[in-house]
């Protein structure tokens, strides 16, 4: 396989992952917005996501990986904000 084919394959896989993340985020926003106990859901999400990111820090994963996880976490936390008029 040539380097160009490898690059194309990697780009296709990254686009597929980005699309998957966007659809997953849309689903999670909908679930959070319609959850019968949004404060409890938010508290559990904060707890579990903090544990996950702490584990990433402890394993000394690459900083861009941790930054991406933190940014996605913050985006999902926005689902708990009151809707703008």
URRANOR-V420320 format. One record per helix or strand of 3 or more residues. SS is the DSSP state (a for helix, b for strand). FROM is the first residue (numbers start at 1). TO is the last residue. If there is no record, write none. Layout:
SS;FROM;TO
SS;FROM;TO
//
This chain:
a;3;34
a;38;58
a;63;80
//
